[in-house]
Amino acid sequence: MSQAIALVLGPVGWLALLGGLSFTLNQPNWSRLTLAVVYVSMIRNSPATK
């Protein structure tokens, strides 16, 4: 609905729509980021094997 309103409002609405879209797409996926940090920390803290 908000995208339809932004489309109707013209260039100002288009800028707002693009800003909201870029903000939404640039947010990190926190669950995957947390798993990656845990995985890297487990690898770094594991004993070295041959």
ABEGO torsion letter per residue (X at the ends): XAAAAAAAAEAAAAAAAAAAAAAAAABBBAAAAAAAAAAAAAAAABBBBX
